[in-house]
Amino acid sequence: MPYISPALNVMSAAARKAGRGLIRDFGELENLQVSLKGPADFVSTADERTERILIEELSRARPGYGFLGEEGGAREGPDKTHRFIVDPIDGTTNFLHGIPIFAISIALEREGQLVSAVVYNPVVDEMYLAEKGHGAYLNNKRLRVAARKSLAESLFATGAPFMGRPGHARFLAEIKAVMGRSSGIRRCGAASLDLAGVASGRFDGFWERGLNQWDMAAGILLVREAGGIVTDLEGGPRALDAGQVLAANESLHPQLLKLLTEAGDEG
Ligand code: IPD
């Protein structure tokens, strides 16, 4: 059984509650009021309502903690040492297109360190949990990153920059390099689930640029607690602040980093 701290318990309960509403919304997609926030950046009423539920539930249990949320931005609490980082729907574009690959992502930071994480896909009822120093779990089953060591047998996940985002040429160079050396590449559309996929060994690695902290905070802790390595795309420790991530096991991380760096130099 996973070790579930009181905070992680509160976070997973909040995700389950918000998830029930999201499932209803997903079933009634045609009735959703969708508003356009910017190019390829849709925000639905479901997104806003889900964040509201999460904040209500989390702040009822931990009234002093701060928040960083996709919809509400940053809110400081009287307790400056704790902050929840919340993405109510990671994979919003999938959600709006009726593709059941999206998740609620909640991380808890204590004094700047990620300490607890929840990534929950309510459609398939997959609840990923991690607690710093206590491992990562999927529905109570302990997770380990994949053991594969060679690029040739590896399946990688990534995220493609879309309209209005920079880095298209570099991304094409990276994809070309990785597809020539690996078993395949997937672009699933929810970074939190891509990272959860690395933690569970479904994917051998994941990289993406241009992410927000709420897309990846919980997933980063999942990978680390499943024994994987997470860095930025220069191999440094600043993934969250730099908005870019490279996650894989110990053997594949340096190989993928080298491949992507060389692709970038040429691209
Ligand atoms: C998005 C997803 C997607 C990634 C985008 C993110 P959102 O998050 O994680 O996989 O490629 O960069 O913005 O907007 O659905 O929360």
py3Dmol code that shows the C-alpha trace and the ligand (Angstrom):
import py3Dmol

protein = """\
ATOM      1  CA  MET A   1       0.000   0.000   0.000  1.00  0.00           C
ATOM      2  CA  PRO A   2       1.251   3.503  -0.721  1.00  0.00           C
ATOM      3  CA  TYR A   3       2.259   5.788   2.122  1.00  0.00           C
ATOM      4  CA  ILE A   4      -0.354   8.536   1.926  1.00  0.00           C
ATOM      5  CA  SER A   5       0.402  11.657   3.935  1.00  0.00           C
ATOM      6  CA  PRO A   6      -2.560  13.672   5.229  1.00  0.00           C
ATOM      7  CA  ALA A   7      -1.872  16.288   2.528  1.00  0.00           C
ATOM      8  CA  LEU A   8      -1.769  13.681  -0.242  1.00  0.00           C
ATOM      9  CA  ASN A   9      -5.028  12.272   1.076  1.00  0.00           C
ATOM     10  CA  VAL A  10      -6.649  15.700   0.789  1.00  0.00           C
ATOM     11  CA  MET A  11      -5.232  16.154  -2.723  1.00  0.00           C
ATOM     12  CA  SER A  12      -6.446  12.803  -4.043  1.00  0.00           C
ATOM     13  CA  ALA A  13      -9.903  13.319  -2.513  1.00  0.00           C
ATOM     14  CA  ALA A  14     -10.106  16.748  -4.168  1.00  0.00           C
ATOM     15  CA  ALA A  15      -9.060  15.232  -7.517  1.00  0.00           C
ATOM     16  CA  ARG A  16     -11.702  12.495  -7.238  1.00  0.00           C
ATOM     17  CA  LYS A  17     -14.425  15.004  -6.412  1.00  0.00           C
ATOM     18  CA  ALA A  18     -13.433  17.336  -9.248  1.00  0.00           C
ATOM     19  CA  GLY A  19     -13.052  14.317 -11.544  1.00  0.00           C
ATOM     20  CA  ARG A  20     -16.692  13.333 -11.088  1.00  0.00           C
ATOM     21  CA  GLY A  21     -17.749  16.753 -12.386  1.00  0.00           C
ATOM     22  CA  LEU A  22     -15.312  16.540 -15.281  1.00  0.00           C
ATOM     23  CA  ILE A  23     -16.710  13.184 -16.363  1.00  0.00           C
ATOM     24  CA  ARG A  24     -20.194  14.720 -16.480  1.00  0.00           C
ATOM     25  CA  ASP A  25     -18.849  17.655 -18.507  1.00  0.00           C
ATOM     26  CA  PHE A  26     -17.001  15.329 -20.850  1.00  0.00           C
ATOM     27  CA  GLY A  27     -20.256  13.495 -21.519  1.00  0.00           C
ATOM     28  CA  GLU A  28     -22.026  16.729 -22.316  1.00  0.00           C
ATOM     29  CA  LEU A  29     -19.356  18.385 -24.382  1.00  0.00           C
ATOM     30  CA  GLU A  30     -21.789  19.897 -26.814  1.00  0.00           C
ATOM     31  CA  ASN A  31     -23.417  21.919 -24.028  1.00  0.00           C
ATOM     32  CA  LEU A  32     -20.202  23.435 -22.742  1.00  0.00           C
ATOM     33  CA  GLN A  33     -19.722  27.145 -23.144  1.00  0.00           C
ATOM     34  CA  VAL A  34     -16.304  27.417 -24.695  1.00  0.00           C
ATOM     35  CA  SER A  35     -14.522  30.719 -24.683  1.00  0.00           C
ATOM     36  CA  LEU A  36     -11.472  31.610 -26.741  1.00  0.00           C
ATOM     37  CA  LYS A  37      -8.548  32.871 -24.662  1.00  0.00           C
ATOM     38  CA  GLY A  38      -5.908  33.007 -27.365  1.00  0.00           C
ATOM     39  CA  PRO A  39      -4.625  31.058 -30.356  1.00  0.00           C
ATOM     40  CA  ALA A  40      -5.049  27.340 -29.744  1.00  0.00           C
ATOM     41  CA  ASP A  41      -5.591  28.050 -26.061  1.00  0.00           C
ATOM     42  CA  PHE A  42      -9.187  27.235 -25.228  1.00  0.00           C
ATOM     43  CA  VAL A  43     -10.571  27.511 -21.796  1.00  0.00           C
ATOM     44  CA  SER A  44     -13.857  25.854 -21.086  1.00  0.00           C
ATOM     45  CA  THR A  45     -16.288  26.455 -18.303  1.00  0.00           C
ATOM     46  CA  ALA A  46     -15.355  22.952 -17.176  1.00  0.00           C
ATOM     47  CA  ASP A  47     -11.749  24.071 -16.696  1.00  0.00           C
ATOM     48  CA  GLU A  48     -12.786  27.045 -14.588  1.00  0.00           C
ATOM     49  CA  ARG A  49     -15.305  25.116 -12.513  1.00  0.00           C
ATOM     50  CA  THR A  50     -12.867  22.273 -11.908  1.00  0.00           C
ATOM     51  CA  GLU A  51     -10.203  24.653 -10.632  1.00  0.00           C
ATOM     52  CA  ARG A  52     -12.788  26.264  -8.366  1.00  0.00           C
ATOM     53  CA  ILE A  53     -13.727  22.873  -6.865  1.00  0.00           C
ATOM     54  CA  LEU A  54     -10.083  21.966  -6.366  1.00  0.00           C
ATOM     55  CA  ILE A  55      -9.286  25.255  -4.661  1.00  0.00           C
ATOM     56  CA  GLU A  56     -12.364  25.004  -2.426  1.00  0.00           C
ATOM     57  CA  GLU A  57     -11.509  21.458  -1.352  1.00  0.00           C
ATOM     58  CA  LEU A  58      -7.801  22.086  -0.878  1.00  0.00           C
ATOM     59  CA  SER A  59      -8.179  25.369   0.939  1.00  0.00           C
ATOM     60  CA  ARG A  60     -10.865  23.978   3.256  1.00  0.00           C
ATOM     61  CA  ALA A  61      -8.307  21.393   4.449  1.00  0.00           C
ATOM     62  CA  ARG A  62      -5.215  23.619   4.225  1.00  0.00           C
ATOM     63  CA  PRO A  63      -6.525  27.188   4.593  1.00  0.00           C
ATOM     64  CA  GLY A  64      -3.160  28.953   4.752  1.00  0.00           C
ATOM     65  CA  TYR A  65      -1.472  27.448   1.699  1.00  0.00           C
ATOM     66  CA  GLY A  66      -0.820  29.410  -1.479  1.00  0.00           C
ATOM     67  CA  PHE A  67      -1.880  28.391  -4.979  1.00  0.00           C
ATOM     68  CA  LEU A  68      -0.562  28.470  -8.490  1.00  0.00           C
ATOM     69  CA  GLY A  69      -3.355  27.504 -10.868  1.00  0.00           C
ATOM     70  CA  GLU A  70      -3.759  27.527 -14.639  1.00  0.00           C
ATOM     71  CA  GLU A  71      -6.938  29.578 -14.426  1.00  0.00           C
ATOM     72  CA  GLY A  72      -6.438  31.680 -11.300  1.00  0.00           C
ATOM     73  CA  GLY A  73      -2.697  32.298 -11.536  1.00  0.00           C
ATOM     74  CA  ALA A  74      -0.650  32.770  -8.357  1.00  0.00           C
ATOM     75  CA  ARG A  75      -2.281  33.416  -4.982  1.00  0.00           C
ATOM     76  CA  GLU A  76      -0.165  33.763  -1.879  1.00  0.00           C
ATOM     77  CA  GLY A  77      -1.459  32.374   1.386  1.00  0.00           C
ATOM     78  CA  PRO A  78      -0.441  33.360   4.916  1.00  0.00           C
ATOM     79  CA  ASP A  79       1.671  30.173   4.994  1.00  0.00           C
ATOM     80  CA  LYS A  80       4.559  31.139   2.707  1.00  0.00           C
ATOM     81  CA  THR A  81       6.192  27.696   2.939  1.00  0.00           C
ATOM     82  CA  HIS A  82       3.461  25.727   1.159  1.00  0.00           C
ATOM     83  CA  ARG A  83       1.920  26.047  -2.268  1.00  0.00           C
ATOM     84  CA  PHE A  84      -0.419  23.880  -4.340  1.00  0.00           C
ATOM     85  CA  ILE A  85       0.282  23.850  -8.092  1.00  0.00           C
ATOM     86  CA  VAL A  86      -2.945  22.950  -9.878  1.00  0.00           C
ATOM     87  CA  ASP A  87      -3.915  22.158 -13.453  1.00  0.00           C
ATOM     88  CA  PRO A  88      -7.672  21.471 -13.510  1.00  0.00           C
ATOM     89  CA  ILE A  89      -7.556  19.925 -16.998  1.00  0.00           C
ATOM     90  CA  ASP A  90      -4.171  19.069 -18.398  1.00  0.00           C
ATOM     91  CA  GLY A  91      -4.973  18.134 -21.972  1.00  0.00           C
ATOM     92  CA  THR A  92      -7.623  20.798 -22.535  1.00  0.00           C
ATOM     93  CA  THR A  93      -7.434  20.431 -26.298  1.00  0.00           C
ATOM     94  CA  ASN A  94      -8.027  16.674 -26.023  1.00  0.00           C
ATOM     95  CA  PHE A  95     -10.939  17.323 -23.679  1.00  0.00           C
ATOM     96  CA  LEU A  96     -12.566  19.763 -26.061  1.00  0.00           C
ATOM     97  CA  HIS A  97     -12.153  17.345 -28.945  1.00  0.00           C
ATOM     98  CA  GLY A  98     -13.701  14.463 -27.013  1.00  0.00           C
ATOM     99  CA  ILE A  99     -10.400  12.584 -26.677  1.00  0.00           C
ATOM    100  CA  PRO A 100     -10.297  10.877 -23.262  1.00  0.00           C
ATOM    101  CA  ILE A 101      -6.648  11.687 -22.526  1.00  0.00           C
ATOM    102  CA  PHE A 102      -6.653  14.440 -19.910  1.00  0.00           C
ATOM    103  CA  ALA A 103      -5.943  14.694 -16.211  1.00  0.00           C
ATOM    104  CA  ILE A 104      -6.282  16.724 -13.078  1.00  0.00           C
ATOM    105  CA  SER A 105      -2.784  17.508 -11.843  1.00  0.00           C
ATOM    106  CA  ILE A 106      -2.009  18.707  -8.308  1.00  0.00           C
ATOM    107  CA  ALA A 107       1.420  19.118  -6.744  1.00  0.00           C
ATOM    108  CA  LEU A 108       2.319  20.356  -3.287  1.00  0.00           C
ATOM    109  CA  GLU A 109       5.502  22.347  -2.808  1.00  0.00           C
ATOM    110  CA  ARG A 110       7.076  22.762   0.618  1.00  0.00           C
ATOM    111  CA  GLU A 111       9.832  25.370   0.871  1.00  0.00           C
ATOM    112  CA  GLY A 112      10.296  25.185  -2.881  1.00  0.00           C
ATOM    113  CA  GLN A 113      10.543  21.371  -2.989  1.00  0.00           C
ATOM    114  CA  LEU A 114       7.922  19.141  -4.621  1.00  0.00           C
ATOM    115  CA  VAL A 115       6.703  16.840  -1.844  1.00  0.00           C
ATOM    116  CA  SER A 116       3.345  15.362  -2.922  1.00  0.00           C
ATOM    117  CA  ALA A 117       1.761  14.720  -6.306  1.00  0.00           C
ATOM    118  CA  VAL A 118      -1.535  13.593  -7.804  1.00  0.00           C
ATOM    119  CA  VAL A 119      -2.256  13.017 -11.494  1.00  0.00           C
ATOM    120  CA  TYR A 120      -5.771  11.675 -12.076  1.00  0.00           C
ATOM    121  CA  ASN A 121      -7.381  10.647 -15.351  1.00  0.00           C
ATOM    122  CA  PRO A 122     -11.053  10.311 -14.370  1.00  0.00           C
ATOM    123  CA  VAL A 123     -12.107   8.619 -17.635  1.00  0.00           C
ATOM    124  CA  VAL A 124     -10.057   5.498 -16.986  1.00  0.00           C
ATOM    125  CA  ASP A 125     -10.008   6.081 -13.210  1.00  0.00           C
ATOM    126  CA  GLU A 126      -6.209   6.037 -13.068  1.00  0.00           C
ATOM    127  CA  MET A 127      -4.926   7.737  -9.925  1.00  0.00           C
ATOM    128  CA  TYR A 128      -1.183   8.340  -9.837  1.00  0.00           C
ATOM    129  CA  LEU A 129       0.214   9.360  -6.440  1.00  0.00           C
ATOM    130  CA  ALA A 130       3.693  10.211  -5.214  1.00  0.00           C
ATOM    131  CA  GLU A 131       5.127  11.345  -1.927  1.00  0.00           C
ATOM    132  CA  LYS A 132       8.731  12.520  -1.698  1.00  0.00           C
ATOM    133  CA  GLY A 133      10.844   9.691  -0.294  1.00  0.00           C
ATOM    134  CA  HIS A 134       7.963   7.202  -0.355  1.00  0.00           C
ATOM    135  CA  GLY A 135       7.643   6.178  -3.996  1.00  0.00           C
ATOM    136  CA  ALA A 136       5.093   6.564  -6.774  1.00  0.00           C
ATOM    137  CA  TYR A 137       1.925   4.528  -7.247  1.00  0.00           C
ATOM    138  CA  LEU A 138      -0.791   3.904  -9.807  1.00  0.00           C
ATOM    139  CA  ASN A 139      -4.023   2.791  -8.151  1.00  0.00           C
ATOM    140  CA  ASN A 140      -2.027   1.428  -5.194  1.00  0.00           C
ATOM    141  CA  LYS A 141       0.527  -0.398  -7.353  1.00  0.00           C
ATOM    142  CA  ARG A 142       4.145   0.704  -6.892  1.00  0.00           C
ATOM    143  CA  LEU A 143       5.681   2.229 -10.024  1.00  0.00           C
ATOM    144  CA  ARG A 144       9.158   1.855 -11.486  1.00  0.00           C
ATOM    145  CA  VAL A 145      10.446   3.530 -14.611  1.00  0.00           C
ATOM    146  CA  ALA A 146      11.139   1.159 -17.526  1.00  0.00           C
ATOM    147  CA  ALA A 147      14.376  -0.803 -17.429  1.00  0.00           C
ATOM    148  CA  ARG A 148      15.137  -0.546 -21.159  1.00  0.00           C
ATOM    149  CA  LYS A 149      18.645   0.657 -21.879  1.00  0.00           C
ATOM    150  CA  SER A 150      18.897   1.126 -25.627  1.00  0.00           C
ATOM    151  CA  LEU A 151      17.330   3.852 -27.721  1.00  0.00           C
ATOM    152  CA  ALA A 152      16.459   1.279 -30.394  1.00  0.00           C
ATOM    153  CA  GLU A 153      13.940  -0.519 -28.157  1.00  0.00           C
ATOM    154  CA  SER A 154      12.528   2.650 -26.565  1.00  0.00           C
ATOM    155  CA  LEU A 155       9.190   4.401 -27.018  1.00  0.00           C
ATOM    156  CA  PHE A 156       9.276   8.127 -26.321  1.00  0.00           C
ATOM    157  CA  ALA A 157       6.587  10.708 -25.688  1.00  0.00           C
ATOM    158  CA  THR A 158       6.857  14.367 -26.552  1.00  0.00           C
ATOM    159  CA  GLY A 159       4.817  17.522 -26.990  1.00  0.00           C
ATOM    160  CA  ALA A 160       4.748  19.480 -30.244  1.00  0.00           C
ATOM    161  CA  PRO A 161       4.679  23.272 -30.216  1.00  0.00           C
ATOM    162  CA  PHE A 162       1.459  24.416 -31.825  1.00  0.00           C
ATOM    163  CA  MET A 163       0.269  27.599 -33.547  1.00  0.00           C
ATOM    164  CA  GLY A 164       1.640  30.707 -31.863  1.00  0.00           C
ATOM    165  CA  ARG A 165       4.376  28.902 -29.969  1.00  0.00           C
ATOM    166  CA  PRO A 166       8.071  29.122 -30.886  1.00  0.00           C
ATOM    167  CA  GLY A 167      10.449  26.290 -31.737  1.00  0.00           C
ATOM    168  CA  HIS A 168       8.788  24.524 -34.664  1.00  0.00           C
ATOM    169  CA  ALA A 169      12.019  24.067 -36.668  1.00  0.00           C
ATOM    170  CA  ARG A 170      13.938  22.801 -33.663  1.00  0.00           C
ATOM    171  CA  PHE A 171      11.139  20.381 -32.823  1.00  0.00           C
ATOM    172  CA  LEU A 172      11.177  18.975 -36.372  1.00  0.00           C
ATOM    173  CA  ALA A 173      14.935  18.415 -36.100  1.00  0.00           C
ATOM    174  CA  GLU A 174      14.472  16.653 -32.755  1.00  0.00           C
ATOM    175  CA  ILE A 175      11.669  14.418 -34.036  1.00  0.00           C
ATOM    176  CA  LYS A 176      13.754  13.478 -37.057  1.00  0.00           C
ATOM    177  CA  ALA A 177      16.701  12.528 -34.850  1.00  0.00           C
ATOM    178  CA  VAL A 178      14.641  10.543 -32.343  1.00  0.00           C
ATOM    179  CA  MET A 179      12.462   8.696 -34.869  1.00  0.00           C
ATOM    180  CA  GLY A 180      15.561   7.495 -36.694  1.00  0.00           C
ATOM    181  CA  ARG A 181      16.953   5.904 -33.539  1.00  0.00           C
ATOM    182  CA  SER A 182      13.981   4.689 -31.469  1.00  0.00           C
ATOM    183  CA  SER A 183      10.992   2.328 -31.573  1.00  0.00           C
ATOM    184  CA  GLY A 184       8.597   5.226 -31.874  1.00  0.00           C
ATOM    185  CA  ILE A 185       7.267   8.559 -30.676  1.00  0.00           C
ATOM    186  CA  ARG A 186       3.845   9.435 -29.242  1.00  0.00           C
ATOM    187  CA  ARG A 187       2.232  12.885 -28.892  1.00  0.00           C
ATOM    188  CA  CYS A 188      -0.664  12.284 -26.520  1.00  0.00           C
ATOM    189  CA  GLY A 189      -1.516  15.871 -25.542  1.00  0.00           C
ATOM    190  CA  ALA A 190      -1.277  15.936 -21.741  1.00  0.00           C
ATOM    191  CA  ALA A 191       2.177  16.487 -20.248  1.00  0.00           C
ATOM    192  CA  SER A 192       1.159  15.293 -16.780  1.00  0.00           C
ATOM    193  CA  LEU A 193       0.078  11.947 -18.258  1.00  0.00           C
ATOM    194  CA  ASP A 194       3.208  11.770 -20.427  1.00  0.00           C
ATOM    195  CA  LEU A 195       5.295  12.073 -17.256  1.00  0.00           C
ATOM    196  CA  ALA A 196       3.040   9.592 -15.454  1.00  0.00           C
ATOM    197  CA  GLY A 197       3.638   7.309 -18.455  1.00  0.00           C
ATOM    198  CA  VAL A 198       7.392   7.536 -17.875  1.00  0.00           C
ATOM    199  CA  ALA A 199       6.895   6.834 -14.155  1.00  0.00           C
ATOM    200  CA  SER A 200       4.867   3.718 -14.955  1.00  0.00           C
ATOM    201  CA  GLY A 201       7.258   2.456 -17.638  1.00  0.00           C
ATOM    202  CA  ARG A 202       4.736   2.811 -20.475  1.00  0.00           C
ATOM    203  CA  PHE A 203       7.059   5.367 -22.033  1.00  0.00           C
ATOM    204  CA  ASP A 204      10.829   5.179 -21.838  1.00  0.00           C
ATOM    205  CA  GLY A 205      11.222   8.936 -21.882  1.00  0.00           C
ATOM    206  CA  PHE A 206       9.502  12.268 -22.478  1.00  0.00           C
ATOM    207  CA  TRP A 207      10.635  15.694 -23.547  1.00  0.00           C
ATOM    208  CA  GLU A 208       8.864  18.975 -24.166  1.00  0.00           C
ATOM    209  CA  ARG A 209       9.559  22.699 -24.214  1.00  0.00           C
ATOM    210  CA  GLY A 210       7.180  25.577 -23.508  1.00  0.00           C
ATOM    211  CA  LEU A 211       5.395  23.970 -20.568  1.00  0.00           C
ATOM    212  CA  ASN A 212       3.907  25.717 -17.567  1.00  0.00           C
ATOM    213  CA  GLN A 213       4.660  24.676 -14.007  1.00  0.00           C
ATOM    214  CA  TRP A 214       1.137  23.312 -13.541  1.00  0.00           C
ATOM    215  CA  ASP A 215       1.531  21.002 -16.567  1.00  0.00           C
ATOM    216  CA  MET A 216       4.526  19.196 -15.099  1.00  0.00           C
ATOM    217  CA  ALA A 217       4.997  19.756 -11.340  1.00  0.00           C
ATOM    218  CA  ALA A 218       3.106  16.645 -10.206  1.00  0.00           C
ATOM    219  CA  GLY A 219       4.464  14.510 -13.062  1.00  0.00           C
ATOM    220  CA  ILE A 220       8.057  15.439 -12.218  1.00  0.00           C
ATOM    221  CA  LEU A 221       7.682  14.083  -8.682  1.00  0.00           C
ATOM    222  CA  LEU A 222       6.031  10.910 -10.038  1.00  0.00           C
ATOM    223  CA  VAL A 223       9.018  10.199 -12.296  1.00  0.00           C
ATOM    224  CA  ARG A 224      11.584  10.933  -9.576  1.00  0.00           C
ATOM    225  CA  GLU A 225       9.779   8.726  -7.069  1.00  0.00           C
ATOM    226  CA  ALA A 226       9.591   5.944  -9.669  1.00  0.00           C
ATOM    227  CA  GLY A 227      13.390   6.056  -9.929  1.00  0.00           C
ATOM    228  CA  GLY A 228      13.713   8.205 -13.055  1.00  0.00           C
ATOM    229  CA  ILE A 229      15.792  11.284 -13.835  1.00  0.00           C
ATOM    230  CA  VAL A 230      14.149  14.638 -14.581  1.00  0.00           C
ATOM    231  CA  THR A 231      16.078  17.648 -15.840  1.00  0.00           C
ATOM    232  CA  ASP A 232      15.638  20.610 -18.120  1.00  0.00           C
ATOM    233  CA  LEU A 233      16.747  20.165 -21.737  1.00  0.00           C
ATOM    234  CA  GLU A 234      20.286  21.198 -20.913  1.00  0.00           C
ATOM    235  CA  GLY A 235      20.575  18.442 -18.360  1.00  0.00           C
ATOM    236  CA  GLY A 236      20.271  20.926 -15.472  1.00  0.00           C
ATOM    237  CA  PRO A 237      17.971  20.950 -12.457  1.00  0.00           C
ATOM    238  CA  ARG A 238      15.695  23.826 -13.476  1.00  0.00           C
ATOM    239  CA  ALA A 239      12.925  22.013 -15.383  1.00  0.00           C
ATOM    240  CA  LEU A 240      10.061  23.717 -13.523  1.00  0.00           C
ATOM    241  CA  ASP A 241      11.464  27.242 -13.823  1.00  0.00           C
ATOM    242  CA  ALA A 242      12.711  26.763 -17.383  1.00  0.00           C
ATOM    243  CA  GLY A 243       9.352  25.356 -18.561  1.00  0.00           C
ATOM    244  CA  GLN A 244      10.995  22.402 -20.278  1.00  0.00           C
ATOM    245  CA  VAL A 245      11.549  18.846 -19.289  1.00  0.00           C
ATOM    246  CA  LEU A 246      13.476  15.711 -20.141  1.00  0.00           C
ATOM    247  CA  ALA A 247      12.514  12.596 -18.185  1.00  0.00           C
ATOM    248  CA  ALA A 248      13.806   9.045 -18.592  1.00  0.00           C
ATOM    249  CA  ASN A 249      15.575   6.276 -16.734  1.00  0.00           C
ATOM    250  CA  GLU A 250      19.255   6.554 -15.774  1.00  0.00           C
ATOM    251  CA  SER A 251      20.500   4.776 -18.907  1.00  0.00           C
ATOM    252  CA  LEU A 252      18.324   6.513 -21.466  1.00  0.00           C
ATOM    253  CA  HIS A 253      18.375  10.042 -20.045  1.00  0.00           C
ATOM    254  CA  PRO A 254      21.957  10.848 -21.152  1.00  0.00           C
ATOM    255  CA  GLN A 255      21.411   9.195 -24.542  1.00  0.00           C
ATOM    256  CA  LEU A 256      18.230  11.132 -25.251  1.00  0.00           C
ATOM    257  CA  LEU A 257      19.800  14.372 -24.015  1.00  0.00           C
ATOM    258  CA  LYS A 258      22.731  13.913 -26.392  1.00  0.00           C
ATOM    259  CA  LEU A 259      20.446  13.137 -29.333  1.00  0.00           C
ATOM    260  CA  LEU A 260      18.266  16.191 -28.691  1.00  0.00           C
ATOM    261  CA  THR A 261      21.234  18.500 -28.105  1.00  0.00           C
ATOM    262  CA  GLU A 262      22.885  17.416 -31.359  1.00  0.00           C
ATOM    263  CA  ALA A 263      19.580  17.768 -33.234  1.00  0.00           C
ATOM    264  CA  GLY A 264      19.209  21.295 -31.851  1.00  0.00           C
ATOM    265  CA  ASP A 265      22.733  22.232 -32.910  1.00  0.00           C
ATOM    266  CA  GLU A 266      21.998  21.082 -36.451  1.00  0.00           C
ATOM    267  CA  GLY A 267      18.356  22.279 -36.641  1.00  0.00           C
TER     268      GLY A 267
END
"""
ligand_1 = """\
16
IPD
C -1.020 21.365 -22.378
C -0.721 19.872 -22.421
C -0.008 19.523 -23.703
C 1.251 20.332 -23.906
C 0.928 21.817 -23.840
C 0.240 22.168 -22.542
P -3.119 22.281 -20.958
O -1.594 21.710 -21.119
O 0.046 19.473 -21.312
O 0.379 18.153 -23.716
O 1.807 20.021 -25.149
O 2.143 22.515 -23.949
O -0.062 23.537 -22.543
O -3.141 23.634 -21.632
O -4.009 21.315 -21.618
O -3.289 22.350 -19.471
"""
view = py3Dmol.view(width=600, height=400)
view.addModel(protein, "pdb")
view.setStyle({"model": 0}, {"cartoon": {"style": "trace"}})
view.addModel(ligand_1, "xyz")
view.setStyle({"model": 1}, {"stick": {}})
view.zoomTo()
view.show()
